[in-house]
Amino acid sequence: MGAAPPELIPLYLGGTTGTIRGRVTDSSSGTALPFANVSVVGTASGNITNQDGVYVITDVPAGTHTMQVSYMGFRTSRKSRVRVSVGRVARVDFALDPETLMADEVMVEADRVLAGVEGLISTTRSLDSGELHVRGIKSSETPLGEEPPAIPHIEAEVLGSEFAANLVIRKPVDLETGAEPRRALVVRRRIPGSFVLRSVPRLSEHVFVKGTLVNPLEFPMLPGAAETYVETVPEGSNAKVSNFVGKDHIDAIASGEEFEMYLGIDQNVKVEHELVKKEVLSRESSKTTRVRYTFAITAESFRRDAAEVHVADRVPVSTIREVKIDDLEMIPEPDEHTEDGLVTWKLQMEPGEKREITVEYVVEFPSGMSAASLGIEE
């Protein structure tokens, strides 16, 4: 199901897109990067920068997006939580870091046969010095058909200052030619944080664990994909089991900086979203159509302990004068309500407790328009 809930975007009636523009530069020199590829992740929207490093992307669906920029010789950069509003221009600039090439490709081939068994060559690179080590492996060292011995993980040593951090793995690691890459553990730390449950029942029946964490390292976390595992101890067993629950993406996180990350599904809380009633209020002869919508959200906890459950939903927002949203009533009142119509209730739920939320509003629009053309949810 993934580690994170689906993204809830605003519901705009009468218009659905906005614009993103910005500039892409070299972080080391500040010069413009022409012809860089800029895209809105998960959509067909994108463009390339001009000679001045400027790009413009129009017709971007309203909501929160992740942007990505790629350019030859530079590290690909991402920015998340880019908010696009209907009819507005969002400014997003990028400063790309030059890509450092660590080494040229090295190909080593055996040129003779020893006792009927092809000789094996091992190449290694010492990560602290950049030296390349090449040695032969006798047929007696690795019997034919057997796996080579596992390389132990070696935690890196951190050498740095307040301006930079270098992660040095001092012990060389030997690899057979053609072998799969080996991973070296860079650092292992316990990360402090607090946890709540988040649900978007309009889009998913599942409830997700959301952690607000703090980077405890002496150096920044680099942006990129993060694989999430949940470690549990099954009943009747003392052995820990790690279960992969999905992937998430994190931005660059400074030392001591707070960040958020989702950690998969909590099966012990159920939240449902239902359209209870749709009622047409206007007469057939009227020039306007008025429709009342009534939704019910039900949350129920089967946990053994108390939990804070954040339930997110949305109410429509009109972007044109001819469409109105009237008689909005939410019971109980949400804890958060943005100008884009996104609402959140923060429910403190005891074990076995059941809570209900009611959302009701009236949409009024010209009878000559259809609900589908305005983007009204049915």
VENCORTA-V132398 format. One record per residue. N is the residue number from 1. RES is the residue in three letters. PHI is phi in whole degrees, -180 to 180 (999 if undefined). PSI is psi in degrees with one decimal (* if undefined). OMEGA is omega in whole degrees, -180 to 180 (999 if undefined). Layout:
BEGIN
((N & RES & PHI & PSI & OMEGA) (N & RES & PHI & PSI & OMEGA))
END
This chain:
BEGIN
((1 & MET & 999 & -9.8 & -179) (2 & GLY & 94 & 164.4 & -178) (3 & ALA & -87 & -24.0 & -173) (4 & ALA & -123 & 153.5 & 177) (5 & PRO & -73 & 160.3 & 176) (6 & PRO & -65 & 151.6 & -178) (7 & GLU & -75 & 127.0 & 177) (8 & LEU & -91 & 118.1 & -180) (9 & ILE & -108 & 154.3 & -179) (10 & PRO & -62 & 155.9 & 176) (11 & LEU & -108 & 101.7 & 180) (12 & TYR & -98 & 131.9 & 179) (13 & LEU & -102 & 122.8 & 178) (14 & GLY & 101 & -14.9 & 178) (15 & GLY & -165 & 147.0 & -172) (16 & THR & -135 & -0.8 & -174) (17 & THR & -130 & 162.1 & 175) (18 & GLY & -139 & -165.5 & -175) (19 & THR & -131 & 145.3 & 173) (20 & ILE & -122 & 131.9 & 175) (21 & ARG & -139 & 158.8 & 180) (22 & GLY & 178 & -167.3 & -177) (23 & ARG & -137 & 142.2 & 180) (24 & VAL & -114 & 126.5 & -177) (25 & THR & -133 & 166.7 & 173) (26 & ASP & -81 & 122.6 & -176) (27 & SER & -65 & -26.3 & -177) (28 & SER & -83 & -30.2 & -176) (29 & SER & -119 & -19.2 & -178) (30 & GLY & 81 & 2.0 & -179) (31 & THR & -76 & 153.5 & -179) (32 & ALA & -70 & 149.6 & 177) (33 & LEU & -115 & 99.3 & 180) (34 & PRO & -77 & 151.3 & 176) (35 & PHE & 64 & 27.8 & 172) (36 & ALA & -78 & 144.9 & 180) (37 & ASN & -88 & 121.7 & 179) (38 & VAL & -118 & 129.6 & -178) (39 & SER & -140 & 156.2 & 173) (40 & VAL & -100 & 110.3 & -173) (41 & VAL & -60 & 133.6 & 178) (42 & GLY & 85 & 3.1 & 178) (43 & THR & -131 & 174.7 & 176) (44 & ALA & -91 & 5.0 & -176) (45 & SER & -82 & 135.9 & 179) (46 & GLY & 179 & 172.5 & 179) (47 & ASN & -168 & 176.3 & 175) (48 & ILE & -118 & 155.8 & -179) (49 & THR & -79 & 153.5 & 178) (50 & ASN & -87 & -168.6 & -177) (51 & GLN & -61 & -24.4 & 180) (52 & ASP & -94 & 7.9 & -180) (53 & GLY & 78 & 11.3 & -177) (54 & VAL & -94 & 140.7 & 176) (55 & TYR & -132 & 155.3 & 175) (56 & VAL & -138 & 127.5 & 177) (57 & ILE & -121 & 116.2 & -179) (58 & THR & -101 & 169.9 & 177) (59 & ASP & 56 & 41.4 & 176) (60 & VAL & -86 & 128.4 & 179) (61 & PRO & -55 & 135.1 & 179) (62 & ALA & -62 & 144.7 & -180) (63 & GLY & 137 & -163.7 & -179) (64 & THR & -104 & 129.3 & -174) (65 & HIS & -131 & 168.0 & 171) (66 & THR & -112 & 130.0 & 180) (67 & MET & -102 & 148.1 & 178) (68 & GLN & -138 & 139.1 & 178) (69 & VAL & -129 & 132.4 & 176) (70 & SER & -129 & 145.8 & -178) (71 & TYR & -157 & 134.0 & -177) (72 & MET & -58 & 128.8 & 179) (73 & GLY & 88 & 1.7 & -180) (74 & PHE & -131 & 154.7 & 178) (75 & ARG & -72 & 136.0 & 176) (76 & THR & -63 & 136.0 & -176) (77 & SER & -121 & 144.3 & 177) (78 & ARG & -128 & 148.3 & 171) (79 & LYS & -134 & 127.3 & 180) (80 & SER & -103 & 174.3 & 179) (81 & ARG & 58 & 40.1 & 174) (82 & VAL & -85 & 114.5 & -176) (83 & ARG & -91 & 122.9 & 178) (84 & VAL & -112 & 123.9 & 179) (85 & SER & -109 & 153.1 & -178) (86 & VAL & -60 & 129.4 & 175) (87 & GLY & 71 & 6.9 & -178) (88 & ARG & -115 & 164.1 & -180) (89 & VAL & -111 & 122.6 & 176) (90 & ALA & -98 & 132.2 & -179) (91 & ARG & -98 & 121.3 & 179) (92 & VAL & -135 & 110.8 & 178) (93 & ASP & -101 & 153.2 & 179) (94 & PHE & -130 & 138.8 & 171) (95 & ALA & -121 & 109.0 & -174) (96 & LEU & -89 & 142.3 & 177) (97 & ASP & -90 & 134.4 & 177) (98 & PRO & -59 & 142.8 & 178) (99 & GLU & -84 & 128.3 & 178) (100 & THR & -96 & 119.1 & 179) (101 & LEU & -85 & 119.1 & -174) (102 & MET & -77 & -34.8 & -176) (103 & ALA & -164 & 154.5 & 172) (104 & ASP & -78 & 160.4 & 178) (105 & GLU & -67 & 137.6 & 179) (106 & VAL & -120 & 126.9 & 177) (107 & MET & -120 & 125.9 & -180) (108 & VAL & -122 & 128.3 & 180) (109 & GLU & -121 & 143.5 & 175) (110 & ALA & -73 & 137.8 & -177) (111 & ASP & -114 & 3.1 & 177) (112 & ARG & -156 & 168.4 & -177) (113 & VAL & -112 & 132.9 & 179) (114 & LEU & -108 & 116.2 & 175) (115 & ALA & 52 & 38.4 & 177) (116 & GLY & 81 & -2.4 & 180) (117 & VAL & -117 & 128.3 & -178) (118 & GLU & -62 & 133.0 & 179) (119 & GLY & -68 & 143.9 & -180) (120 & LEU & -104 & 143.2 & 179) (121 & ILE & -118 & 136.3 & 178) (122 & SER & -116 & 130.6 & 176) (123 & THR & -115 & 138.4 & 177) (124 & THR & -136 & 156.0 & 175) (125 & ARG & -127 & 126.6 & 176) (126 & SER & -79 & 116.7 & -171) (127 & LEU & -70 & -20.0 & -179) (128 & ASP & -88 & -27.0 & -176) (129 & SER & -110 & -17.8 & -178) (130 & GLY & 80 & 1.4 & 180) (131 & GLU & -68 & 148.5 & 175) (132 & LEU & -107 & 126.4 & 179) (133 & HIS & -110 & 132.1 & 177) (134 & VAL & -127 & 128.7 & 178) (135 & ARG & -142 & 154.2 & 176) (136 & GLY & -88 & 151.0 & 176) (137 & ILE & -117 & 120.3 & 180) (138 & LYS & -70 & 155.2 & -179) (139 & SER & -61 & -23.8 & -180) (140 & SER & -76 & -18.8 & -177) (141 & GLU & -77 & -40.4 & -180) (142 & THR & -128 & 97.9 & -180) (143 & PRO & -56 & 143.8 & -178) (144 & LEU & -59 & 132.8 & 177) (145 & GLY & 91 & -8.7 & 180) (146 & GLU & -100 & 150.0 & 178) (147 & GLU & -74 & 142.6 & 175) (148 & PRO & -67 & 158.6 & -179) (149 & PRO & -62 & 145.3 & -179) (150 & ALA & -67 & 144.2 & 177) (151 & ILE & -90 & 122.1 & -179) (152 & PRO & -69 & 149.1 & 175) (153 & HIS & -71 & 137.4 & -179) (154 & ILE & -123 & 117.1 & -178) (155 & GLU & -69 & 137.5 & -177) (156 & ALA & -75 & 151.9 & 174) (157 & GLU & -93 & 134.4 & -178) (158 & VAL & -94 & 118.5 & 175) (159 & LEU & -121 & 119.4 & -178) (160 & GLY & -175 & -169.1 & -179) (161 & SER & -143 & -168.6 & 179) (162 & GLU & -69 & -13.6 & -178) (163 & PHE & -102 & -23.0 & -175) (164 & ALA & -156 & 160.3 & 177) (165 & ALA & -138 & 131.8 & 175) (166 & ASN & -114 & 129.6 & 180) (167 & LEU & -103 & 110.4 & -171) (168 & VAL & -109 & 125.4 & 172) (169 & ILE & -104 & 104.3 & -168) (170 & ARG & -79 & -26.5 & -176) (171 & LYS & -88 & 125.8 & 177) (172 & PRO & -63 & 149.0 & 179) (173 & VAL & -118 & 125.7 & -179) (174 & ASP & -90 & 136.0 & 177) (175 & LEU & -127 & 139.6 & 171) (176 & GLU & -69 & 147.5 & 174) (177 & THR & -60 & 130.6 & 179) (178 & GLY & 83 & -1.9 & -179) (179 & ALA & -75 & 160.3 & 176) (180 & GLU & -67 & 150.9 & 179) (181 & PRO & -60 & 145.1 & 176) (182 & ARG & -102 & 144.8 & 178) (183 & ARG & -100 & 143.4 & 174) (184 & ALA & -115 & 131.5 & 178) (185 & LEU & -67 & 122.8 & -180) (186 & VAL & -83 & -51.8 & -179) (187 & VAL & -160 & 147.1 & 175) (188 & ARG & -129 & 123.3 & -179) (189 & ARG & -140 & 153.1 & 170) (190 & ARG & -87 & 128.2 & -175) (191 & ILE & -104 & 120.5 & 178) (192 & PRO & -75 & 152.6 & 178) (193 & GLY & 178 & 177.6 & 176) (194 & SER & -123 & 158.0 & -172) (195 & PHE & -133 & 140.3 & 172) (196 & VAL & -134 & 170.6 & 176) (197 & LEU & -107 & 138.3 & -179) (198 & ARG & -126 & 136.0 & -179) (199 & SER & -131 & 138.1 & 172) (200 & VAL & -123 & 74.6 & -170) (201 & PRO & -64 & -21.1 & 176) (202 & ARG & -64 & -29.1 & -175) (203 & LEU & -112 & -22.4 & -177) (204 & SER & -151 & 143.2 & 179) (205 & GLU & -83 & -4.2 & -175) (206 & HIS & -97 & 155.5 & 178) (207 & VAL & -113 & 131.5 & -171) (208 & PHE & -112 & 147.6 & 178) (209 & VAL & -86 & 124.8 & -179) (210 & LYS & -116 & 123.2 & 179) (211 & GLY & -104 & 133.9 & 169) (212 & THR & -103 & 108.1 & -167) (213 & LEU & -116 & 167.9 & 178) (214 & VAL & -129 & 130.1 & 178) (215 & ASN & -69 & 112.4 & -177) (216 & PRO & -90 & 0.5 & -174) (217 & LEU & -79 & 163.3 & 178) (218 & GLU & -84 & 0.3 & -177) (219 & PHE & -141 & 164.0 & -177) (220 & PRO & -72 & 152.8 & 166) (221 & MET & -85 & 135.2 & 180) (222 & LEU & -83 & 149.9 & 180) (223 & PRO & -70 & 150.5 & 178) (224 & GLY & 157 & -173.7 & -179) (225 & ALA & -73 & 144.1 & 178) (226 & ALA & -128 & 123.0 & 176) (227 & GLU & -89 & 134.7 & -175) (228 & THR & -113 & 129.8 & 177) (229 & TYR & -124 & 147.1 & 174) (230 & VAL & -114 & 125.8 & -178) (231 & GLU & -100 & 123.6 & -179) (232 & THR & -132 & 165.1 & 174) (233 & VAL & -118 & 107.4 & -179) (234 & PRO & -61 & 151.9 & 178) (235 & GLU & -60 & 138.2 & 179) (236 & GLY & 80 & 9.3 & -179) (237 & SER & -137 & 150.2 & 176) (238 & ASN & -102 & -4.5 & -177) (239 & ALA & -87 & 137.3 & 177) (240 & LYS & -82 & 142.1 & 179) (241 & VAL & -123 & 128.4 & 178) (242 & SER & -100 & 124.8 & 180) (243 & ASN & -114 & 127.2 & 177) (244 & PHE & -75 & 126.5 & -177) (245 & VAL & -114 & -9.3 & 177) (246 & GLY & 146 & -176.7 & -179) (247 & LYS & -118 & 149.1 & 175) (248 & ASP & -134 & 178.2 & 178) (249 & HIS & -130 & 134.5 & 178) (250 & ILE & -118 & 148.5 & 175) (251 & ASP & -86 & 177.4 & 174) (252 & ALA & -64 & 130.4 & -175) (253 & ILE & -125 & 117.1 & -178) (254 & ALA & -70 & 160.5 & 176) (255 & SER & -60 & 126.6 & -180) (256 & GLY & 84 & -3.3 & -178) (257 & GLU & -80 & 145.5 & 177) (258 & GLU & -85 & 141.0 & 177) (259 & PHE & -147 & 165.3 & -179) (260 & GLU & -114 & 146.7 & 179) (261 & MET & -154 & 140.1 & 179) (262 & TYR & -94 & 145.6 & -171) (263 & LEU & -127 & 28.8 & 174) (264 & GLY & 98 & -166.2 & -169) (265 & ILE & -100 & 140.6 & 169) (266 & ASP & -104 & 110.1 & -175) (267 & GLN & -76 & -7.7 & -173) (268 & ASN & -92 & 5.0 & 175) (269 & VAL & -128 & 131.5 & -179) (270 & LYS & -118 & 132.2 & 177) (271 & VAL & -131 & 127.4 & -179) (272 & GLU & -120 & 147.5 & 179) (273 & HIS & -124 & 129.6 & -175) (274 & GLU & -142 & 136.4 & 170) (275 & LEU & -81 & 107.9 & -176) (276 & VAL & -80 & -39.8 & -174) (277 & LYS & -155 & 138.3 & 172) (278 & LYS & -128 & 116.7 & -171) (279 & GLU & -127 & 123.2 & 176) (280 & VAL & -84 & 121.9 & -174) (281 & LEU & -97 & -26.1 & -173) (282 & SER & -81 & 153.6 & 173) (283 & ARG & -79 & 158.8 & -177) (284 & GLU & -62 & -32.1 & -177) (285 & SER & -80 & -8.4 & -177) (286 & SER & -72 & 150.1 & 178) (287 & LYS & -81 & -12.0 & 179) (288 & THR & -124 & 153.2 & 177) (289 & THR & -111 & 130.3 & 178) (290 & ARG & -119 & 125.3 & -179) (291 & VAL & -127 & 127.7 & 177) (292 & ARG & -99 & 130.8 & 178) (293 & TYR & -113 & 135.5 & 176) (294 & THR & -127 & 121.2 & -180) (295 & PHE & -116 & 148.7 & 176) (296 & ALA & -125 & 132.9 & 176) (297 & ILE & -118 & 126.3 & -179) (298 & THR & -120 & 126.2 & 178) (299 & ALA & -118 & 134.5 & -179) (300 & GLU & -139 & 131.7 & -178) (301 & SER & -106 & 131.0 & 175) (302 & PHE & -113 & 14.5 & -180) (303 & ARG & -73 & 162.2 & 177) (304 & ARG & -89 & -8.9 & 179) (305 & ASP & -133 & 169.3 & 179) (306 & ALA & -71 & 155.3 & -179) (307 & ALA & -150 & 149.6 & 173) (308 & GLU & -97 & 119.5 & -176) (309 & VAL & -115 & 120.5 & 177) (310 & HIS & -98 & 117.7 & -180) (311 & VAL & -106 & 120.7 & -177) (312 & ALA & -109 & 139.8 & 177) (313 & ASP & -149 & -175.2 & 180) (314 & ARG & -144 & 152.5 & 171) (315 & VAL & -121 & 148.9 & -175) (316 & PRO & -67 & 151.4 & 177) (317 & VAL & -126 & 127.2 & -179) (318 & SER & -83 & 137.9 & 177) (319 & THR & -112 & 0.1 & 178) (320 & ILE & -131 & 152.9 & -174) (321 & ARG & -66 & -30.1 & -175) (322 & GLU & -73 & -13.7 & -178) (323 & VAL & -113 & 132.0 & -179) (324 & LYS & -127 & 147.5 & 173) (325 & ILE & -113 & 115.4 & -176) (326 & ASP & -120 & 164.6 & 170) (327 & ASP & 52 & 42.0 & 178) (328 & LEU & -73 & 126.1 & 179) (329 & GLU & -140 & 127.8 & 178) (330 & MET & -128 & 124.5 & -178) (331 & ILE & -125 & 118.4 & -7) (332 & PRO & -73 & 170.5 & 177) (333 & GLU & -64 & 138.0 & 180) (334 & PRO & -69 & 155.5 & 177) (335 & ASP & -77 & -26.3 & 178) (336 & GLU & -135 & 140.1 & 178) (337 & HIS & -149 & 105.6 & -177) (338 & THR & -86 & 165.7 & 179) (339 & GLU & -67 & -15.7 & 177) (340 & ASP & -87 & 3.3 & 177) (341 & GLY & 87 & 9.0 & 177) (342 & LEU & -86 & 130.4 & -176) (343 & VAL & -126 & 148.4 & -180) (344 & THR & -141 & 132.3 & 172) (345 & TRP & -106 & 134.1 & 178) (346 & LYS & -108 & 97.0 & -173) (347 & LEU & -95 & 126.9 & 172) (348 & GLN & -92 & 107.2 & -171) (349 & MET & -112 & 129.2 & 176) (350 & GLU & -86 & 162.5 & 178) (351 & PRO & -56 & 131.2 & 179) (352 & GLY & 78 & 1.4 & -176) (353 & GLU & -80 & 148.0 & 178) (354 & LYS & -125 & 129.8 & -179) (355 & ARG & -124 & 147.6 & 179) (356 & GLU & -125 & 141.4 & 178) (357 & ILE & -126 & 135.9 & 178) (358 & THR & -119 & 132.3 & 177) (359 & VAL & -125 & 127.2 & -178) (360 & GLU & -140 & 137.9 & 177) (361 & TYR & -158 & 164.0 & 179) (362 & VAL & -118 & 131.5 & 175) (363 & VAL & -107 & 125.5 & 179) (364 & GLU & -116 & 129.2 & -179) (365 & PHE & -151 & 157.3 & -180) (366 & PRO & -58 & 138.7 & -177) (367 & SER & -62 & -23.1 & 179) (368 & GLY & -74 & -13.0 & 178) (369 & MET & -96 & 151.8 & 177) (370 & SER & -102 & 152.4 & 179) (371 & ALA & -61 & -37.0 & -178) (372 & ALA & -65 & -40.1 & -179) (373 & SER & -67 & -26.0 & 180) (374 & LEU & -89 & -12.0 & -179) (375 & GLY & 85 & 19.1 & 180) (376 & ILE & -74 & 132.0 & 178) (377 & GLU & -72 & 138.3 & 178) (378 & GLU & -97 & * & 999))
END
